[in-house]
Amino acid sequence: MVVKAESEKAIRHLCHQWRKAAGLESTPTSQLSFSSFLSWLRQNYAGYLTFRTTTSVEYDAEMRFDDEFKQSWTR
């Protein structure tokens, strides 16, 4: 299990790594899919999804994704 703050930092970084690995650098941020990112994250870096939270791990990861790609307005 990782500390939530460590996981948050890693997930924020991995958002951009995923975008590059998926060849989505020219895709507008509003069209990036959290579910695709979460699938990739589970397959490659599942350890960062093992922190304690009062909400849910998926919710917290999605909030980081939204923050990184300026999608918070969709909430």
Secondary structure, DSSP 8 states (H G I E B T S, - for coil): ---HHHHHHHHHHHHHHHHHHTT-TTS-GGG--HHHHHHHHHHHHGGGG----SS-HHHHHHHHHHHHTT-GGG-
